[in-house]
Amino acid sequence: MIHLTWRERETIKKVKCVHTNAKKYIVNNVLTEGHVYDVKNETEEFYYIIDNSGKVGGFYKEYFVDP
């Protein structure tokens, strides 16, 4: 039940959003190009960040780079 405490967890690292051109999902509502986000959890394929809505969301790593 790690997802219940992600907002309070320590930030692992910071990543910068480089694009919001999603093929399958709409992400431009919750991500902003050029904005730096705090990574709360990471898997092989996803970063779990606090997005523009203030909630933790999982996004493909292809949208981000290390600043």
CHARMM-style PDB file with segment names, atoms N, HN, CA, C and O in Angstrom:
ATOM      1  N   MET     1       0.814  -1.188   0.000  1.00  0.00      PROA
ATOM      2  CA  MET     1       0.000   0.000   0.000  1.00  0.00      PROA
ATOM      3  C   MET     1       0.864   1.260   0.000  1.00  0.00      PROA
ATOM      4  O   MET     1       0.520   2.270   0.615  1.00  0.00      PROA
ATOM      5  N   ILE     2       1.993   1.175  -0.704  1.00  0.00      PROA
ATOM      6  HN  ILE     2       2.272   0.355  -1.204  1.00  0.00      PROA
ATOM      7  CA  ILE     2       2.925   2.296  -0.791  1.00  0.00      PROA
ATOM      8  C   ILE     2       2.275   3.531  -1.411  1.00  0.00      PROA
ATOM      9  O   ILE     2       2.647   4.656  -1.077  1.00  0.00      PROA
ATOM     10  N   HSD     3       1.318   3.336  -2.301  1.00  0.00      PROA
ATOM     11  HN  HSD     3       1.016   2.423  -2.573  1.00  0.00      PROA
ATOM     12  CA  HSD     3       0.689   4.457  -2.995  1.00  0.00      PROA
ATOM     13  C   HSD     3      -0.086   5.383  -2.058  1.00  0.00      PROA
ATOM     14  O   HSD     3      -0.377   6.520  -2.430  1.00  0.00      PROA
ATOM     15  N   LEU     4      -0.420   4.932  -0.877  1.00  0.00      PROA
ATOM     16  HN  LEU     4      -0.184   4.008  -0.575  1.00  0.00      PROA
ATOM     17  CA  LEU     4      -1.164   5.764   0.075  1.00  0.00      PROA
ATOM     18  C   LEU     4      -0.297   6.835   0.718  1.00  0.00      PROA
ATOM     19  O   LEU     4      -0.818   7.828   1.226  1.00  0.00      PROA
ATOM     20  N   THR     5       1.018   6.647   0.705  1.00  0.00      PROA
ATOM     21  HN  THR     5       1.441   5.841   0.292  1.00  0.00      PROA
ATOM     22  CA  THR     5       1.917   7.604   1.363  1.00  0.00      PROA
ATOM     23  C   THR     5       2.873   8.291   0.396  1.00  0.00      PROA
ATOM     24  O   THR     5       3.829   8.923   0.847  1.00  0.00      PROA
ATOM     25  N   TRP     6       2.658   8.196  -0.909  1.00  0.00      PROA
ATOM     26  HN  TRP     6       1.882   7.683  -1.276  1.00  0.00      PROA
ATOM     27  CA  TRP     6       3.573   8.806  -1.872  1.00  0.00      PROA
ATOM     28  C   TRP     6       3.701  10.302  -1.702  1.00  0.00      PROA
ATOM     29  O   TRP     6       4.807  10.828  -1.825  1.00  0.00      PROA
ATOM     30  N   ARG     7       2.630  11.006  -1.427  1.00  0.00      PROA
ATOM     31  HN  ARG     7       1.732  10.578  -1.328  1.00  0.00      PROA
ATOM     32  CA  ARG     7       2.706  12.468  -1.303  1.00  0.00      PROA
ATOM     33  C   ARG     7       3.635  12.893  -0.169  1.00  0.00      PROA
ATOM     34  O   ARG     7       4.303  13.921  -0.273  1.00  0.00      PROA
ATOM     35  N   GLU     8       3.685  12.117   0.910  1.00  0.00      PROA
ATOM     36  HN  GLU     8       3.143  11.282   0.995  1.00  0.00      PROA
ATOM     37  CA  GLU     8       4.500  12.467   2.069  1.00  0.00      PROA
ATOM     38  C   GLU     8       5.916  11.907   1.979  1.00  0.00      PROA
ATOM     39  O   GLU     8       6.767  12.258   2.797  1.00  0.00      PROA
ATOM     40  N   ARG     9       6.178  11.058   1.017  1.00  0.00      PROA
ATOM     41  HN  ARG     9       5.487  10.773   0.353  1.00  0.00      PROA
ATOM     42  CA  ARG     9       7.498  10.425   0.901  1.00  0.00      PROA
ATOM     43  C   ARG     9       8.556  11.425   0.467  1.00  0.00      PROA
ATOM     44  O   ARG     9       8.255  12.478  -0.095  1.00  0.00      PROA
ATOM     45  N   GLU    10       9.801  11.066   0.742  1.00  0.00      PROA
ATOM     46  HN  GLU    10      10.045  10.210   1.199  1.00  0.00      PROA
ATOM     47  CA  GLU    10      10.930  11.886   0.335  1.00  0.00      PROA
ATOM     48  C   GLU    10      11.056  11.853  -1.191  1.00  0.00      PROA
ATOM     49  O   GLU    10      10.794  10.829  -1.822  1.00  0.00      PROA
ATOM     50  N   THR    11      11.454  12.964  -1.762  1.00  0.00      PROA
ATOM     51  HN  THR    11      11.667  13.796  -1.250  1.00  0.00      PROA
ATOM     52  CA  THR    11      11.652  13.047  -3.208  1.00  0.00      PROA
ATOM     53  C   THR    11      12.910  12.282  -3.591  1.00  0.00      PROA
ATOM     54  O   THR    11      13.971  12.494  -3.003  1.00  0.00      PROA
ATOM     55  N   ILE    12      12.795  11.387  -4.580  1.00  0.00      PROA
ATOM     56  HN  ILE    12      11.933  11.215  -5.057  1.00  0.00      PROA
ATOM     57  CA  ILE    12      13.935  10.588  -5.037  1.00  0.00      PROA
ATOM     58  C   ILE    12      14.881  11.441  -5.868  1.00  0.00      PROA
ATOM     59  O   ILE    12      16.091  11.447  -5.643  1.00  0.00      PROA
ATOM     60  N   LYS    13      14.313  12.161  -6.831  1.00  0.00      PROA
ATOM     61  HN  LYS    13      13.330  12.156  -7.013  1.00  0.00      PROA
ATOM     62  CA  LYS    13      15.076  13.053  -7.695  1.00  0.00      PROA
ATOM     63  C   LYS    13      14.104  13.999  -8.377  1.00  0.00      PROA
ATOM     64  O   LYS    13      12.893  13.917  -8.174  1.00  0.00      PROA
ATOM     65  N   LYS    14      14.641  14.891  -9.181  1.00  0.00      PROA
ATOM     66  HN  LYS    14      15.625  14.958  -9.346  1.00  0.00      PROA
ATOM     67  CA  LYS    14      13.816  15.829  -9.938  1.00  0.00      PROA
ATOM     68  C   LYS    14      14.018  15.548 -11.420  1.00  0.00      PROA
ATOM     69  O   LYS    14      15.120  15.221 -11.859  1.00  0.00      PROA
ATOM     70  N   VAL    15      12.921  15.680 -12.193  1.00  0.00      PROA
ATOM     71  HN  VAL    15      12.025  15.945 -11.836  1.00  0.00      PROA
ATOM     72  CA  VAL    15      12.981  15.498 -13.638  1.00  0.00      PROA
ATOM     73  C   VAL    15      12.274  16.663 -14.313  1.00  0.00      PROA
ATOM     74  O   VAL    15      11.364  17.268 -13.747  1.00  0.00      PROA
ATOM     75  N   LYS    16      12.706  16.966 -15.528  1.00  0.00      PROA
ATOM     76  HN  LYS    16      13.446  16.474 -15.988  1.00  0.00      PROA
ATOM     77  CA  LYS    16      12.132  18.070 -16.293  1.00  0.00      PROA
ATOM     78  C   LYS    16      11.288  17.504 -17.431  1.00  0.00      PROA
ATOM     79  O   LYS    16      11.732  16.614 -18.157  1.00  0.00      PROA
ATOM     80  N   CYS    17      10.087  18.018 -17.582  1.00  0.00      PROA
ATOM     81  HN  CYS    17       9.727  18.741 -16.993  1.00  0.00      PROA
ATOM     82  CA  CYS    17       9.192  17.594 -18.657  1.00  0.00      PROA
ATOM     83  C   CYS    17       9.674  18.221 -19.965  1.00  0.00      PROA
ATOM     84  O   CYS    17       9.840  19.439 -20.044  1.00  0.00      PROA
ATOM     85  N   VAL    18       9.901  17.389 -21.002  1.00  0.00      PROA
ATOM     86  HN  VAL    18       9.766  16.400 -20.938  1.00  0.00      PROA
ATOM     87  CA  VAL    18      10.396  17.897 -22.275  1.00  0.00      PROA
ATOM     88  C   VAL    18       9.318  17.960 -23.349  1.00  0.00      PROA
ATOM     89  O   VAL    18       9.447  18.723 -24.306  1.00  0.00      PROA
ATOM     90  N   HSD    19       8.250  17.163 -23.203  1.00  0.00      PROA
ATOM     91  HN  HSD    19       8.146  16.543 -22.426  1.00  0.00      PROA
ATOM     92  CA  HSD    19       7.142  17.243 -24.158  1.00  0.00      PROA
ATOM     93  C   HSD    19       5.892  16.605 -23.564  1.00  0.00      PROA
ATOM     94  O   HSD    19       5.958  15.842 -22.600  1.00  0.00      PROA
ATOM     95  N   THR    20       4.762  16.936 -24.157  1.00  0.00      PROA
ATOM     96  HN  THR    20       4.708  17.556 -24.940  1.00  0.00      PROA
ATOM     97  CA  THR    20       3.483  16.362 -23.726  1.00  0.00      PROA
ATOM     98  C   THR    20       2.737  15.779 -24.924  1.00  0.00      PROA
ATOM     99  O   THR    20       1.508  15.720 -24.933  1.00  0.00      PROA
ATOM    100  N   ASN    21       3.487  15.352 -25.926  1.00  0.00      PROA
ATOM    101  HN  ASN    21       4.486  15.399 -25.919  1.00  0.00      PROA
ATOM    102  CA  ASN    21       2.904  14.779 -27.139  1.00  0.00      PROA
ATOM    103  C   ASN    21       2.640  13.294 -26.934  1.00  0.00      PROA
ATOM    104  O   ASN    21       3.403  12.453 -27.408  1.00  0.00      PROA
ATOM    105  N   ALA    22       1.588  12.980 -26.247  1.00  0.00      PROA
ATOM    106  HN  ALA    22       0.967  13.663 -25.862  1.00  0.00      PROA
ATOM    107  CA  ALA    22       1.247  11.587 -25.950  1.00  0.00      PROA
ATOM    108  C   ALA    22       0.514  10.969 -27.129  1.00  0.00      PROA
ATOM    109  O   ALA    22      -0.329  11.610 -27.756  1.00  0.00      PROA
ATOM    110  N   LYS    23       0.842   9.717 -27.422  1.00  0.00      PROA
ATOM    111  HN  LYS    23       1.527   9.196 -26.912  1.00  0.00      PROA
ATOM    112  CA  LYS    23       0.192   9.010 -28.519  1.00  0.00      PROA
ATOM    113  C   LYS    23      -1.162   8.455 -28.112  1.00  0.00      PROA
ATOM    114  O   LYS    23      -2.090   8.405 -28.919  1.00  0.00      PROA
ATOM    115  N   LYS    24      -1.270   8.041 -26.861  1.00  0.00      PROA
ATOM    116  HN  LYS    24      -0.516   8.082 -26.205  1.00  0.00      PROA
ATOM    117  CA  LYS    24      -2.460   7.325 -26.428  1.00  0.00      PROA
ATOM    118  C   LYS    24      -3.287   8.074 -25.383  1.00  0.00      PROA
ATOM    119  O   LYS    24      -4.512   7.959 -25.365  1.00  0.00      PROA
ATOM    120  N   TYR    25      -2.631   8.834 -24.523  1.00  0.00      PROA
ATOM    121  HN  TYR    25      -1.636   8.928 -24.537  1.00  0.00      PROA
ATOM    122  CA  TYR    25      -3.315   9.485 -23.397  1.00  0.00      PROA
ATOM    123  C   TYR    25      -3.176  10.996 -23.497  1.00  0.00      PROA
ATOM    124  O   TYR    25      -2.278  11.493 -24.176  1.00  0.00      PROA
ATOM    125  N   ILE    26      -4.043  11.718 -22.837  1.00  0.00      PROA
ATOM    126  HN  ILE    26      -4.773  11.314 -22.286  1.00  0.00      PROA
ATOM    127  CA  ILE    26      -3.951  13.180 -22.767  1.00  0.00      PROA
ATOM    128  C   ILE    26      -3.167  13.537 -21.517  1.00  0.00      PROA
ATOM    129  O   ILE    26      -3.644  13.334 -20.400  1.00  0.00      PROA
ATOM    130  N   VAL    27      -1.969  14.065 -21.701  1.00  0.00      PROA
ATOM    131  HN  VAL    27      -1.581  14.230 -22.608  1.00  0.00      PROA
ATOM    132  CA  VAL    27      -1.158  14.439 -20.537  1.00  0.00      PROA
ATOM    133  C   VAL    27      -0.917  15.941 -20.454  1.00  0.00      PROA
ATOM    134  O   VAL    27      -0.410  16.430 -19.445  1.00  0.00      PROA
ATOM    135  N   ASN    28      -1.273  16.676 -21.501  1.00  0.00      PROA
ATOM    136  HN  ASN    28      -1.685  16.279 -22.321  1.00  0.00      PROA
ATOM    137  CA  ASN    28      -1.001  18.115 -21.465  1.00  0.00      PROA
ATOM    138  C   ASN    28      -1.884  18.854 -20.462  1.00  0.00      PROA
ATOM    139  O   ASN    28      -1.640  20.028 -20.187  1.00  0.00      PROA
ATOM    140  N   ASN    29      -2.901  18.198 -19.912  1.00  0.00      PROA
ATOM    141  HN  ASN    29      -3.100  17.244 -20.136  1.00  0.00      PROA
ATOM    142  CA  ASN    29      -3.730  18.809 -18.871  1.00  0.00      PROA
ATOM    143  C   ASN    29      -3.049  18.783 -17.506  1.00  0.00      PROA
ATOM    144  O   ASN    29      -3.364  19.599 -16.639  1.00  0.00      PROA
ATOM    145  N   VAL    30      -2.119  17.853 -17.310  1.00  0.00      PROA
ATOM    146  HN  VAL    30      -1.863  17.190 -18.013  1.00  0.00      PROA
ATOM    147  CA  VAL    30      -1.501  17.685 -15.994  1.00  0.00      PROA
ATOM    148  C   VAL    30       0.015  17.850 -16.001  1.00  0.00      PROA
ATOM    149  O   VAL    30       0.633  17.858 -14.936  1.00  0.00      PROA
ATOM    150  N   LEU    31       0.629  17.982 -17.179  1.00  0.00      PROA
ATOM    151  HN  LEU    31       0.127  17.976 -18.044  1.00  0.00      PROA
ATOM    152  CA  LEU    31       2.066  18.230 -17.278  1.00  0.00      PROA
ATOM    153  C   LEU    31       2.298  19.502 -18.074  1.00  0.00      PROA
ATOM    154  O   LEU    31       1.522  19.843 -18.966  1.00  0.00      PROA
ATOM    155  N   THR    32       3.381  20.201 -17.739  1.00  0.00      PROA
ATOM    156  HN  THR    32       4.012  19.924 -17.015  1.00  0.00      PROA
ATOM    157  CA  THR    32       3.756  21.422 -18.443  1.00  0.00      PROA
ATOM    158  C   THR    32       5.181  21.269 -18.945  1.00  0.00      PROA
ATOM    159  O   THR    32       6.089  20.945 -18.179  1.00  0.00      PROA
ATOM    160  N   GLU    33       5.373  21.506 -20.246  1.00  0.00      PROA
ATOM    161  HN  GLU    33       4.636  21.769 -20.868  1.00  0.00      PROA
ATOM    162  CA  GLU    33       6.721  21.430 -20.815  1.00  0.00      PROA
ATOM    163  C   GLU    33       7.632  22.440 -20.133  1.00  0.00      PROA
ATOM    164  O   GLU    33       7.249  23.592 -19.926  1.00  0.00      PROA
ATOM    165  N   GLY    34       8.847  22.002 -19.783  1.00  0.00      PROA
ATOM    166  HN  GLY    34       9.158  21.066 -19.951  1.00  0.00      PROA
ATOM    167  CA  GLY    34       9.813  22.873 -19.143  1.00  0.00      PROA
ATOM    168  C   GLY    34       9.718  22.922 -17.629  1.00  0.00      PROA
ATOM    169  O   GLY    34      10.613  23.462 -16.978  1.00  0.00      PROA
ATOM    170  N   HSD    35       8.671  22.380 -17.058  1.00  0.00      PROA
ATOM    171  HN  HSD    35       7.944  21.941 -17.586  1.00  0.00      PROA
ATOM    172  CA  HSD    35       8.478  22.379 -15.602  1.00  0.00      PROA
ATOM    173  C   HSD    35       9.264  21.226 -14.985  1.00  0.00      PROA
ATOM    174  O   HSD    35       9.352  20.149 -15.575  1.00  0.00      PROA
ATOM    175  N   VAL    36       9.830  21.445 -13.812  1.00  0.00      PROA
ATOM    176  HN  VAL    36       9.759  22.320 -13.333  1.00  0.00      PROA
ATOM    177  CA  VAL    36      10.581  20.414 -13.093  1.00  0.00      PROA
ATOM    178  C   VAL    36       9.672  19.808 -12.027  1.00  0.00      PROA
ATOM    179  O   VAL    36       9.055  20.526 -11.241  1.00  0.00      PROA
ATOM    180  N   TYR    37       9.597  18.472 -12.012  1.00  0.00      PROA
ATOM    181  HN  TYR    37      10.098  17.889 -12.651  1.00  0.00      PROA
ATOM    182  CA  TYR    37       8.718  17.745 -11.099  1.00  0.00      PROA
ATOM    183  C   TYR    37       9.530  16.886 -10.137  1.00  0.00      PROA
ATOM    184  O   TYR    37      10.622  16.425 -10.469  1.00  0.00      PROA
ATOM    185  N   ASP    38       8.979  16.678  -8.935  1.00  0.00      PROA
ATOM    186  HN  ASP    38       8.091  17.053  -8.666  1.00  0.00      PROA
ATOM    187  CA  ASP    38       9.593  15.807  -7.933  1.00  0.00      PROA
ATOM    188  C   ASP    38       9.154  14.371  -8.173  1.00  0.00      PROA
ATOM    189  O   ASP    38       7.960  14.089  -8.276  1.00  0.00      PROA
ATOM    190  N   VAL    39      10.126  13.458  -8.263  1.00  0.00      PROA
ATOM    191  HN  VAL    39      11.096  13.686  -8.179  1.00  0.00      PROA
ATOM    192  CA  VAL    39       9.826  12.043  -8.452  1.00  0.00      PROA
ATOM    193  C   VAL    39       9.656  11.398  -7.079  1.00  0.00      PROA
ATOM    194  O   VAL    39      10.561  11.446  -6.246  1.00  0.00      PROA
ATOM    195  N   LYS    40       8.496  10.799  -6.851  1.00  0.00      PROA
ATOM    196  HN  LYS    40       7.761  10.760  -7.528  1.00  0.00      PROA
ATOM    197  CA  LYS    40       8.205  10.151  -5.580  1.00  0.00      PROA
ATOM    198  C   LYS    40       8.471   8.647  -5.628  1.00  0.00      PROA
ATOM    199  O   LYS    40       8.767   8.033  -4.603  1.00  0.00      PROA
ATOM    200  N   ASN    41       8.364   8.052  -6.827  1.00  0.00      PROA
ATOM    201  HN  ASN    41       8.124   8.551  -7.659  1.00  0.00      PROA
ATOM    202  CA  ASN    41       8.653   6.629  -7.009  1.00  0.00      PROA
ATOM    203  C   ASN    41       9.012   6.428  -8.471  1.00  0.00      PROA
ATOM    204  O   ASN    41       8.633   7.224  -9.332  1.00  0.00      PROA
ATOM    205  N   GLU    42       9.750   5.352  -8.744  1.00  0.00      PROA
ATOM    206  HN  GLU    42      10.057   4.706  -8.045  1.00  0.00      PROA
ATOM    207  CA  GLU    42      10.200   5.095 -10.109  1.00  0.00      PROA
ATOM    208  C   GLU    42      10.187   3.597 -10.374  1.00  0.00      PROA
ATOM    209  O   GLU    42      10.560   2.796  -9.517  1.00  0.00      PROA
ATOM    210  N   THR    43       9.749   3.234 -11.577  1.00  0.00      PROA
ATOM    211  HN  THR    43       9.446   3.886 -12.273  1.00  0.00      PROA
ATOM    212  CA  THR    43       9.832   1.845 -12.036  1.00  0.00      PROA
ATOM    213  C   THR    43      10.619   1.859 -13.343  1.00  0.00      PROA
ATOM    214  O   THR    43      11.116   2.907 -13.756  1.00  0.00      PROA
ATOM    215  N   GLU    44      10.736   0.719 -13.988  1.00  0.00      PROA
ATOM    216  HN  GLU    44      10.332  -0.132 -13.652  1.00  0.00      PROA
ATOM    217  CA  GLU    44      11.457   0.650 -15.249  1.00  0.00      PROA
ATOM    218  C   GLU    44      10.851   1.552 -16.309  1.00  0.00      PROA
ATOM    219  O   GLU    44      11.572   2.143 -17.113  1.00  0.00      PROA
ATOM    220  N   GLU    45       9.545   1.659 -16.313  1.00  0.00      PROA
ATOM    221  HN  GLU    45       8.959   1.179 -15.660  1.00  0.00      PROA
ATOM    222  CA  GLU    45       8.832   2.346 -17.378  1.00  0.00      PROA
ATOM    223  C   GLU    45       8.233   3.695 -16.988  1.00  0.00      PROA
ATOM    224  O   GLU    45       7.985   4.532 -17.855  1.00  0.00      PROA
ATOM    225  N   PHE    46       7.998   3.916 -15.696  1.00  0.00      PROA
ATOM    226  HN  PHE    46       8.200   3.237 -14.991  1.00  0.00      PROA
ATOM    227  CA  PHE    46       7.260   5.091 -15.250  1.00  0.00      PROA
ATOM    228  C   PHE    46       7.993   5.872 -14.169  1.00  0.00      PROA
ATOM    229  O   PHE    46       8.780   5.325 -13.396  1.00  0.00      PROA
ATOM    230  N   TYR    47       7.699   7.207 -14.141  1.00  0.00      PROA
ATOM    231  HN  TYR    47       7.060   7.652 -14.768  1.00  0.00      PROA
ATOM    232  CA  TYR    47       7.994   8.060 -13.003  1.00  0.00      PROA
ATOM    233  C   TYR    47       6.658   8.354 -12.343  1.00  0.00      PROA
ATOM    234  O   TYR    47       5.670   8.601 -13.035  1.00  0.00      PROA
ATOM    235  N   TYR    48       6.611   8.333 -11.023  1.00  0.00      PROA
ATOM    236  HN  TYR    48       7.414   8.133 -10.461  1.00  0.00      PROA
ATOM    237  CA  TYR    48       5.423   8.710 -10.269  1.00  0.00      PROA
ATOM    238  C   TYR    48       5.727  10.059  -9.644  1.00  0.00      PROA
ATOM    239  O   TYR    48       6.572  10.175  -8.757  1.00  0.00      PROA
ATOM    240  N   ILE    49       5.024  11.075 -10.122  1.00  0.00      PROA
ATOM    241  HN  ILE    49       4.338  10.981 -10.842  1.00  0.00      PROA
ATOM    242  CA  ILE    49       5.304  12.454  -9.726  1.00  0.00      PROA
ATOM    243  C   ILE    49       4.032  13.119  -9.217  1.00  0.00      PROA
ATOM    244  O   ILE    49       2.926  12.622  -9.428  1.00  0.00      PROA
ATOM    245  N   ILE    50       4.208  14.250  -8.544  1.00  0.00      PROA
ATOM    246  HN  ILE    50       5.106  14.654  -8.372  1.00  0.00      PROA
ATOM    247  CA  ILE    50       3.062  15.085  -8.198  1.00  0.00      PROA
ATOM    248  C   ILE    50       2.867  16.027  -9.380  1.00  0.00      PROA
ATOM    249  O   ILE    50       3.692  16.908  -9.625  1.00  0.00      PROA
ATOM    250  N   ASP    51       1.776  15.837 -10.107  1.00  0.00      PROA
ATOM    251  HN  ASP    51       1.106  15.122  -9.908  1.00  0.00      PROA
ATOM    252  CA  ASP    51       1.535  16.596 -11.331  1.00  0.00      PROA
ATOM    253  C   ASP    51       0.853  17.932 -11.038  1.00  0.00      PROA
ATOM    254  O   ASP    51       0.705  18.321  -9.879  1.00  0.00      PROA
ATOM    255  N   ASN    52       0.444  18.624 -12.086  1.00  0.00      PROA
ATOM    256  HN  ASN    52       0.565  18.308 -13.027  1.00  0.00      PROA
ATOM    257  CA  ASN    52      -0.166  19.956 -11.931  1.00  0.00      PROA
ATOM    258  C   ASN    52      -1.494  19.932 -11.183  1.00  0.00      PROA
ATOM    259  O   ASN    52      -1.925  20.959 -10.660  1.00  0.00      PROA
ATOM    260  N   SER    53      -2.139  18.787 -11.125  1.00  0.00      PROA
ATOM    261  HN  SER    53      -1.789  17.952 -11.550  1.00  0.00      PROA
ATOM    262  CA  SER    53      -3.404  18.690 -10.388  1.00  0.00      PROA
ATOM    263  C   SER    53      -3.181  18.534  -8.890  1.00  0.00      PROA
ATOM    264  O   SER    53      -4.131  18.609  -8.112  1.00  0.00      PROA
ATOM    265  N   GLY    54      -1.920  18.316  -8.476  1.00  0.00      PROA
ATOM    266  HN  GLY    54      -1.148  18.256  -9.108  1.00  0.00      PROA
ATOM    267  CA  GLY    54      -1.605  18.136  -7.064  1.00  0.00      PROA
ATOM    268  C   GLY    54      -1.692  16.697  -6.610  1.00  0.00      PROA
ATOM    269  O   GLY    54      -1.498  16.406  -5.429  1.00  0.00      PROA
ATOM    270  N   LYS    55      -1.982  15.789  -7.535  1.00  0.00      PROA
ATOM    271  HN  LYS    55      -2.139  16.026  -8.494  1.00  0.00      PROA
ATOM    272  CA  LYS    55      -2.082  14.370  -7.207  1.00  0.00      PROA
ATOM    273  C   LYS    55      -0.876  13.628  -7.754  1.00  0.00      PROA
ATOM    274  O   LYS    55      -0.212  14.110  -8.672  1.00  0.00      PROA
ATOM    275  N   VAL    56      -0.588  12.463  -7.201  1.00  0.00      PROA
ATOM    276  HN  VAL    56      -1.127  12.071  -6.455  1.00  0.00      PROA
ATOM    277  CA  VAL    56       0.496  11.633  -7.705  1.00  0.00      PROA
ATOM    278  C   VAL    56      -0.014  10.872  -8.911  1.00  0.00      PROA
ATOM    279  O   VAL    56      -1.056  10.220  -8.854  1.00  0.00      PROA
ATOM    280  N   GLY    57       0.731  10.960 -10.002  1.00  0.00      PROA
ATOM    281  HN  GLY    57       1.578  11.490 -10.048  1.00  0.00      PROA
ATOM    282  CA  GLY    57       0.368  10.254 -11.221  1.00  0.00      PROA
ATOM    283  C   GLY    57       1.577   9.559 -11.798  1.00  0.00      PROA
ATOM    284  O   GLY    57       2.709  10.003 -11.602  1.00  0.00      PROA
ATOM    285  N   GLY    58       1.346   8.469 -12.510  1.00  0.00      PROA
ATOM    286  HN  GLY    58       0.427   8.109 -12.669  1.00  0.00      PROA
ATOM    287  CA  GLY    58       2.412   7.729 -13.171  1.00  0.00      PROA
ATOM    288  C   GLY    58       2.477   8.108 -14.638  1.00  0.00      PROA
ATOM    289  O   GLY    58       1.468   8.067 -15.343  1.00  0.00      PROA
ATOM    290  N   PHE    59       3.673   8.479 -15.102  1.00  0.00      PROA
ATOM    291  HN  PHE    59       4.492   8.513 -14.530  1.00  0.00      PROA
ATOM    292  CA  PHE    59       3.858   8.916 -16.480  1.00  0.00      PROA
ATOM    293  C   PHE    59       5.055   8.204 -17.087  1.00  0.00      PROA
ATOM    294  O   PHE    59       6.038   7.932 -16.398  1.00  0.00      PROA
ATOM    295  N   TYR    60       4.968   7.901 -18.384  1.00  0.00      PROA
ATOM    296  HN  TYR    60       4.169   8.122 -18.943  1.00  0.00      PROA
ATOM    297  CA  TYR    60       6.094   7.281 -19.082  1.00  0.00      PROA
ATOM    298  C   TYR    60       7.331   8.161 -18.961  1.00  0.00      PROA
ATOM    299  O   TYR    60       7.234   9.389 -18.956  1.00  0.00      PROA
ATOM    300  N   LYS    61       8.482   7.527 -18.865  1.00  0.00      PROA
ATOM    301  HN  LYS    61       8.560   6.531 -18.869  1.00  0.00      PROA
ATOM    302  CA  LYS    61       9.739   8.248 -18.719  1.00  0.00      PROA
ATOM    303  C   LYS    61      10.093   9.052 -19.959  1.00  0.00      PROA
ATOM    304  O   LYS    61      10.909   9.971 -19.885  1.00  0.00      PROA
ATOM    305  N   GLU    62       9.495   8.723 -21.097  1.00  0.00      PROA
ATOM    306  HN  GLU    62       8.832   7.977 -21.158  1.00  0.00      PROA
ATOM    307  CA  GLU    62       9.809   9.425 -22.341  1.00  0.00      PROA
ATOM    308  C   GLU    62       9.454  10.908 -22.314  1.00  0.00      PROA
ATOM    309  O   GLU    62       9.952  11.669 -23.144  1.00  0.00      PROA
ATOM    310  N   TYR    63       8.612  11.333 -21.386  1.00  0.00      PROA
ATOM    311  HN  TYR    63       8.208  10.715 -20.711  1.00  0.00      PROA
ATOM    312  CA  TYR    63       8.225  12.738 -21.284  1.00  0.00      PROA
ATOM    313  C   TYR    63       9.237  13.580 -20.514  1.00  0.00      PROA
ATOM    314  O   TYR    63       9.104  14.803 -20.460  1.00  0.00      PROA
ATOM    315  N   PHE    64      10.248  12.946 -19.918  1.00  0.00      PROA
ATOM    316  HN  PHE    64      10.357  11.953 -19.963  1.00  0.00      PROA
ATOM    317  CA  PHE    64      11.135  13.644 -18.981  1.00  0.00      PROA
ATOM    318  C   PHE    64      12.609  13.418 -19.281  1.00  0.00      PROA
ATOM    319  O   PHE    64      12.989  12.448 -19.937  1.00  0.00      PROA
ATOM    320  N   VAL    65      13.430  14.337 -18.785  1.00  0.00      PROA
ATOM    321  HN  VAL    65      13.121  15.126 -18.252  1.00  0.00      PROA
ATOM    322  CA  VAL    65      14.895  14.212 -18.765  1.00  0.00      PROA
ATOM    323  C   VAL    65      15.373  14.696 -17.403  1.00  0.00      PROA
ATOM    324  O   VAL    65      14.666  15.426 -16.708  1.00  0.00      PROA
ATOM    325  N   ASP    66      16.572  14.284 -17.031  1.00  0.00      PROA
ATOM    326  HN  ASP    66      17.146  13.690 -17.595  1.00  0.00      PROA
ATOM    327  CA  ASP    66      17.187  14.818 -15.814  1.00  0.00      PROA
ATOM    328  C   ASP    66      17.621  16.244 -16.099  1.00  0.00      PROA
ATOM    329  O   ASP    66      18.265  16.505 -17.115  1.00  0.00      PROA
ATOM    330  N   PRO    67      17.272  17.179 -15.206  1.00  0.00      PROA
ATOM    331  CA  PRO    67      17.616  18.586 -15.476  1.00  0.00      PROA
ATOM    332  C   PRO    67      19.101  18.853 -15.371  1.00  0.00      PROA
ATOM    333  OT1 PRO    67      19.540  19.986 -15.570  1.00  0.00      PROA
TER     334      PRO     67
END
